Structures are given as structure tokens and as C-alpha cells.
Amino acid sequence: MAPNRYLRSRRGRLRLWPLLLFGIFFAAYYFMHQEEVPVTGRSQLVDLSREQEAALGLQSYREILSQADVVPAGEAVDTVRAIGRRLAAVAEDPGFEWEFNVIDSEQVNAFALPGGKVAVYSGLLPVAGNEDALAVVMGHEIAHAIARHGAERMAHQKLAQYGALAVGVAVGDMDIETRRAVMGALGVGTQYGILMPFSRKHETEADYIGLMYVARACFDPRQAPALWERMAAAGGESPAEFLSTHPNPATRMENFAAWMPEALAVRDERCAAPDG
């Protein structure tokens, strides 16, 4: 009977050494890969070089454009490029080789990839309605690229994968039902407790940085609240905030109201003759 009792006791044992090793690795990895986000000054975790990040951005951009209906010329292209140049001129210069294109699509969206590769979908133009509002969206997307949110997200995902591996080894002696329960709870907790909150934090940070870029470039930051309301309406009903990668519209409006005095002060300081 003694061997059976021994086997039963081993079945539920938790191995601590994988968790200890991961803790040491996490601490070293975290403190060795810290950078500062422009404008906000927030410390972030990034382990990808700017050159690697720009190369990935260029590769993705070329793939997207090769499969899209790119608008070669015209008023919309001229407008997007003019706005883009103004925003790029007031953003922190990370050595990007800026490129601005318009894609003929009903999508109400835009994106900016590392290295300064920006595209605006034509479906966004009627929702924006004017150059100031379009600058708000483009400033937001450019802010994501300048703040290296994509590289930071990759670092977080890498840590989550290593953490899951460590926990998997730690519970390796437990019965299969317990292992499944632990790994399932870990996956849900990581997604909703770490990755999604960080994504919302990135969106909020891009809102703020983008608004400051809009003000620096002498566009009207007061267009931001109404623009994002229109964007939210075009995107349909939003899920509960904790289930989303983006803050809900009400949270965004509160943020813009809090930031607007600063944005207007920046605009007044930089622009000789602001409107209104």
C-alpha cells in the first residue's frame, strides 16, 4: 500500500523550480529591456531593435498594399499626404522613412506601421468629414508607431508564453483535470487581466499622443471627441470595456475632455493664428 500512497502524493505535487526560474528570467528580462515612450514618458518593455521593427513594418506594409486597391493619385491622396507630412514633422523623429497611401475600401479605418508606413482606407474619409478630424485619426495611428506599441505587445505576448510554459512544467505532476483547469484559468487571466488591459492602455496613450501631435501641427484638436463618436457609431455596438481591446466611447470622451485644455494650450503656443 505504501507505493500507492506515494504515487497518489506525487500526482498532486506542484513543482516550484520552474516558477522560480521564470521569476528570475522575468526580472532580468524586464529590467534589461526598458525604454521611454515619447510625450508621456511611460516606461515600456521592448526587446526588438528599431531596425528589426521597421523591417517587419515594411514587410507587412508591402504585403497589405500588394493585396489592396491602392489609389494612385487624386484629391484624397493629396490630402492624406499633406496631413501626414504635417503630423510627421511634429512627431519625435525615430528615423522613419514616412510613406502615406490611400486604399480604396469601405473600411472606416487607418493604420501606421513601424518605420512610418501609413495607410488610410477611403471609407474613413466621409466619416472624418474634414481635414482636422482626419488628422485626429492619423495622429492616433502615427502615435502607435512612434510609441512602439506593436513591439511592446510582442514582448508582453512572449512573456505570457514563457509564463505559461513555466506553469505547465510546474503542474506537470498533477492529474490531467487539474492541469487543464490551471492552464485554462491562466489563459483567461492572462488575456483579460494582462493583455487586454495593456491594449486599452496603448489605445488611451495613442489618443493622448495623437491629440498632442494634432495640436502641434496646428490642426483643431476639438474635432477629436465628435470624430471618435462617429467612429464608434460606424463600428457598431461596443462590447463591455473589460472584454475589449479598446476603451469604450464614454471613457474616451472623458479623456478628451480632460486633455483638451492642454492640447489647446499647445496649439496656441505653436500656431501663430489659431482658428476660433
N, C-alpha and C positions, 0 to 999 in steps of 0.2 A: 504493500500500500504506500510505502514511503516514496517510491519513484513516481507514482501517480500524483501524490500531493506536490512533489517537486515540479512536475510538468504543469500542473494547474497554476502553481505560483508563478512560473515563468511566463505563462500565457498572458498575464496582465501586467507584466513589468514594463515600466517606462524607462527608456534609455536617456540619460541626461547628457551624455557627452556630445551627441550631435547638436543639441540646443546650445551647449556651452561653446562649441566651436563656431556655430553660426553667430552667436553673440559677439565673439571676438572678431570674427570676419566683418560683421556689420559695423562695429565701432571703427575698425581700421578703414574700411571702405568709405564710410560716411565722412570721416574727418579728412581723408586724403582727396576727396573729390568735391570740394565746396567751391562755389562761385557766387558772385553777387549779381542779382538782377538789376539792370539799369532802371532808373527812375524810382523804383520802390525801395531798392537797397536790400531786398529779401535775400537771405542765404538759400541756395538751392544745391541739390545733389545732381551733378552731371559728370559722367565718366567718358563721354565721347568728345574727341577733339573737334574744333570748329571745322577743320578741313574734312574730317570724316562726315560730319553732319551736313556740310554743304554738298559733298559728293552724293550723299543719299538723297538730299533735296533735289539736286539736278536730275538724278536718275528718275525719281518719281515724277518730276515735272515733265520730262520728256515723254515718259510713258503715258501720262494723262493727256498731254497735248496731241500725241500721235493717234489717240483713240477718240479725240473730240473734234467738234466742228469749230475750229478757231476762226474768229472774224479777222480778216487780213487788214482791213482799214475802214475808216469811216468816222463819223462823229463820236460814236460811243467809244471807239478805241482811242481817239484823240483825247477825249475827256478823262478816261481811266488813266491814261499815261501821264497826263498833266497833273492830275490829283496825286498819282503815285510818286511823281518826281518831287512834288512839294512835301509830301509826308516823309519820303526817304531823306530829304535834305535836312530835316529837323530831328530825325531819329539818331540814336547813337550809332556811329559808323563801325560795324564789325568787319568791314572789308567785303560786304556783299556786292555782287555784280547784279544789280537790280534789272528785272525784266517784268513787264506788265502786259498781260494779254486779256482779251475778252473771248469767252467761249459762248457760242450760240446754244443756249439751253434754257428750259423753263425753270431750272433750279433757282431758288431765291437764296443765293449763297456766293461766297468768295473764299479764297484761301491764299495763304502765303507760306511758302516752304523755306527751309533753311537755305541760305545763300541769296535770298532776295527774289525768289521766283514767285510771282503773284499772278493770280487769275481771278477774273470777275465773270460770273455767269450772267448772261443777258437778262435772265429772269429777275435779277436783283434790281435792275435799273428802274423799272416802273414803281417798284415798292419803295426804293430810296426817294425818287421823285425830284431830287435836286443834288447839286454838287456837294453841299455841306453834309447832307445825310449820307451820301455815298462815301465821302471821306471818313465818316464815323466808322462804317463797316470796314473799309480798307485799313484804317488806322488800327482797329481791333485786330485784324488778321496779321498786319505787319508787327504788331506788338507781340503776338505769339512767337513769331520767328526771332525777333530781337531778344526776347526773354528766354529763348531756348527751351520752350515748354515741351517740345517733342522729345528732345534729348533727355530732359528731366523725367518725362513719363517713361521712357525706355529704361532709365536707371531704376525707377520705382518698380517696374514690372520685373526687372532682373532680380532685385532683392526679394520680391514676392515669390518668385520661382525658387530661389535658393532657400528661402524660409520654408516653403512647402516641402522641399526635398529633405531639409533637416528634420522637420516634424514627421515626415514619412518614415525616416530611419528611426526616429525616437520611439514611434509606436509600432515598430516592426514586429515586436514580440507579442503584441496584443491580438485578440481574436479578430476575424475579418469584419464583424459587425461594428466593433468598437473603432477599428481603423477607418472604416467608411464614415462613421459618424464624426470622428475627429477631423478627417480631411474635408468632409462636406462643410462642417462648421467653419473650418479655417478658410475655405474658398469663399463662402458667403461673407465672413467677417472681413477678409481682405478686400473683396470687391466693394462692399457697401461701407466699410469702416475706414478704408485707406485710399483705394484707387479713385473711387467716385468723388469723395470729398476733395482730393487733390485736384481732380479735373475741374470741379467747380471753383476751386481756388485759382486755378490757371485762368479760367474764363473771367473771373472777377478782376484779376490782375491785368488781363488784356484789356478789359473795359476801361480800367483806370489809365493805364499807359497810353492806350489808343486815344482816349479823350485828351490827354495832355499833348499828344502829337497833333491832334486836330487843332487845338488851341495854338500851339507853337507855329503851325503852318498857316495861321490866320483864317481858318475856316470857323464856322459858328458852332461851338460845342453844344449850344442849346437845342440843336437838332437831334441830339442823341436819345433823349427819353422817348420822344414820339416815334423816332425811327425804329427803336428796338421793340416798341409796342406793335408797330406794323409788321416787323419781322416775326414776332411771336404769333400774331394773328395769321400770317401766311403759313406758319409751320403747323398750325392746328393746335389742339388741346395739349397742354404740357402735363407730364406725369408729376407726382409728388416730388418735391425737390430732392429728398434723400434717395430717390430712385433714379435720379437724372445726373448726367454729366455736366449739366448747365444749371446755374441758379435760376429760380423761377422769375417771371417778369416783374412781380411785385418787389422782390429783393433787388433786382436790377434798378428799378425806378428809385428806390430808396437810396441806393448807392450813388446814382447820378445826381440826385438832389443834394447829397452830402458833398460831392466833389465839385459841383458846378461853380461855387464861388472861387475856388482855386483855379479852375480852368479859365474862367472869365478874367481873373487877375493875370494869368499867364498870357492870355490873348491881348489884353490891354497893354501889357508891358512890351510885348514883342511886335505888335502891329500898330503902325503909325495912325491909321484911321479906321478903327473897327466899326462895323455896322451897328446901328441901333444903340 
